[in-house]
Amino acid sequence: MSKRLTFLSAAALSVGLALPAMAEDAPKADTVIATVNGTEITLGHLLQTRQSLPAQYQQFPVEVLYPGLLDQVIQQTLLEQTLQGSMPLATQYTLENQRRSALANLAIEAALENAITDEALQAEYDASFANAEPTPEYKAAHILVETEEEAKKLSEEARGGGDFAELAKANSTGPSGPNGGDLGWFGPGMMVKPFEDAVVAMEPGQVSDPVQTQFGWHVIKLNETRMQPAPALEEVRGELVNTLQEKTISALLEDLTGKAEIDRAAADALDPAILNDSTIFED
């Protein structure tokens, strides 16, 4: 909440005010609960104000929230009235943008409401993973140094029976050095290409010749390899949901764009530097 207004004042937080008496009919969004110089404040205004509260305020008891939120809306209305209906041009466009954004999000929510079904998720999984071949994964360690000469010396030591992990701890400048150079398991595309190419060409237990990347010179030891099968649907559910959401929104926008009459000639004729000109809002 704004520091400029004491919306949840000490008094409101310490005194549990009773809710106002309700009419016989159940209250609705347009039920007027207060007026400020004739301007109506409705229950809907209060409920939406509550929805916009930060998470820490959402946990407050309703007996505290109710008077605090009512004070907030009343104070905002009083401040709004001091403008006597005038509105800076920039504020007008800000409100229009906020309205457009809110309604666009509502349209997206409506489009996604029935798009993410078990059947759709299964179809997306089948298309992406069902026929996927197992992929190789590698478990390796490395020693990272600055020069080729250092790397050659360390490679020879490791091949001559030196303890690779101890050599890494003593010499590697990489973050994995303190852990003996252990990189854990990784698959295709997870390492820079010269490093990956060297690993793919190695056999388990083998120590590489010096390999240069943008990080320096590496001595690599391949410890194990395995074939990783395609993940189960539940393992990639979040990824599938994101993919379906993106496809649904893209398809919706493509359809709407194709049916719409859009003329952007005036926009294309402008110099993009106009975005730096805030004087357009000046009276």
N, C-alpha and C positions, 0 to 999 in steps of 0.2 A: 504494500500500500504506500501511497505517496507520503513522504515525510512532511510535506507542506500542510497536510490536513490531519487532524487527530480523529480519524474515522472510528478507530476502536479506542476510544479514550479510556483513561484510567477509571473514570466513573462507570463507563459502559462495561468494562471488564470486571468491576468489583460488585456491581449491583445487578442481580438477576431480575430484570424487568419482566412483568407479565405480558404475554401476548395480548394484543387488542381483541376485544370480543368480535367474533365472526357473525356475519349475518346468517339467517336461517339457511339460505342457499349456500352450497359449497363454494368456496372462493375459487376464482379463475385467474388466468393470467392478466385479464383486463380489470380485475377488481381493484378499485382505487383504495389505497391504504393511507394516503396523506396528500395534502395539497400545500404548495408553496407559492404564495401570492397568486393563487388561482391555477397554477400549473399542477397537473395531476401526477402523482407517483403511484404506480400500480404494483401489484404483487409480482408481475412478470419482471419489472425492472429490478426488484429485489432479488429474485431467484437468479437472474442472469448475472447480477453483480456478485452473488455468492459463487457462481460457477467460475468466475474469473479470478477468484482469490488465489494467492500462492498456496502451495500444499500445506505449509505449516498452519495457516489460518483455517484451512478446511477442517482441521481436527477440533476446532473450538466447539464447545456445546452450543446448540442452537439458541439456548436462552441468552448466551452472550452475543452470538452472531447477529441475531435479529435486531436488537436495538442499535448495535454498532453499524450494521449495514444500512439501516434506515437513516441514521445520522449521516453516513457517507453520502447517500443519494440526496438528502436534503441539502447538505453543504455544497455538493456539486451543482445542484439546481440554483442555489443562491448565487454562486459564483458565475454560473452561466448567465443569469439574469442581469448581472452588472454590465455585460456586453451590449445589452439592449438590442439584441437581434443582429448586431454586426458580427461578421466573421471574416478573418483574414483569408485572402484567396488561397494561400498555401494550405490552410486548415480545411477549406472546402474540398480541395482535391485529395487531401489525406483521408477525409471521411469517405469520399467516393471510392478511393482505392480499397479502404478497409471493408466497405460494403461489398465491392466486387470480389475481393479475396474470400470473404466469408461465404458468399453464395457459390463461388467456384468450388470451394472445399465441400460444400453441401452437395453439389452435383457429383463430385468425385465419390463421396461416401455412398450416394445412391447407386452409382454405377458399380461400385465394388461390393455392394450389399449381397448380391447373389452370384458374384463371380468366383469367390473362393469356396468351392465345394470339395467334398472328398473325391468326387468323380473328376473334377478339374485337376486337383492335385495329383491324382493317380495318372491321368493322361500326361501331365507335364513331366512327372517322374519317368514314365515309360519312354517319352520322347528324349529325355536327357540322359537317363541312367540305365534303363532296363537292359539295353543291349551293349552297354559299355564294357570294353575289355578290361581285365585287371591291369592296373598300372604298376610299374616297378617303383619301389622306394628304396632309399639308400640310408645306411647309418654310417656316418663317417666322422673323422676328427681332422683337424688341420692345425698347422703352425703358420702364423702370419709374421713375415719379417719384411724389412725395407729393401734388401738387395738380393740379387740372384745368387751372389757368392755365399751369403748366409744360408739361403735356402738349400743350395747344393750341399753345403757342409752338414746341415741338419738331416737332409735326406739320406746321406751316406751313413750318418750315425744311426739313424732309425733302421736302415736296412742291415746295418752291421750288428744289430741286436740291442740297440739302445731302447730304453723304455719311452715309447712315443708320448705318453701322457706327461711324464716328467720333463721331457724335452720341451713340450708345449708350455708347461707351467713356467719353465725357466727362461724361455726365449720368445714366446708368441706375444705380439703386440695387440692381438685381437681380443675382443671381450670374452671369448671362450677360453682364453689362455689359462686362467685360474682353475678351470674345470678340466684341464688336460686337453683342451682343444675340441672337446666333444660337441658336435653339432646336432646330435639326435637324429631322428628320422626326417627325411625330406624327399619330395617327389619332383617330377619334371617341372621346370619353370620356376622353382623356388630359389635357385642359386643363379649367380651370373653365369653366362654361357661358357666362358673358358673353364670355369670351375666345374660346371656340370658335365661338360664334354670329357674332362679328365676323369671324373668319377665313373661315368658310364663305361669308359674303356677299361676300367680296372677290375680286378678280381678281389674277392674278400681276402683280407690280410695283406694286400699289396700296399706299398708306399710309393707315392708318385715321384717323378722328377719335379723340379720347380715349375710352378704354374703361375703365370702373371695375370692379374686382374687390375682394375682401377684402384683396388685397395692395397696392393703391394704384391709380394711374392709368397706363394703358398706351398707348403709341403702337406700332402693329403694322405691319410690312411683310411682305406675303405674297410670297415669292420664287418658289416652284414648287408645283405640285400633281401628283399621280399617282394611278393606280388600282392598288391592291395586290391581287394575286390571292390566293385561299385558299392557305395554306401546304401544303407537301407533308407526307405522313404522317410521314416521318422528322424533320421540323422540330418536330413537336408530339408525338412519341412519348412523352416524359416526361409531358406533360400528359394524354395519353390513358391511360397506365398509372395515373396517380393517380386519374383519373376512374373507371376500371374497378375499382380497389381500393376506392374509396369506395362505389361501387354494390354491389359484392359484399358488403362488410361490412354495409352498410345493409340489403340484402335478407336476409342471414343473421339479423341481429338482429330484423328485422321478423317473419321466420318463426318464430324461437325465441320471441319475445314473444307472438305470436299463439297459440302452442300451449301456453304455460306458464300455470300458475296463480300469479298474483302478487298478494299482499295487502300493500299499503303503507299501510293505514289507520292503523296505529300510528305510522308515520313522519310521515304527514300531520298527525297530531294534535299533534305536538311543535312547540314554538317553535324556529325555526332558530337562535336565540341559544344553544341548547344546544351548538353547535359551539365556543363560547368557553369552555366549562366543562371544564377538564382535571381537575377533582377527581373525576370519575367513575372514574378509574383508581386512586384512593386506596383502600387497604384499610380 
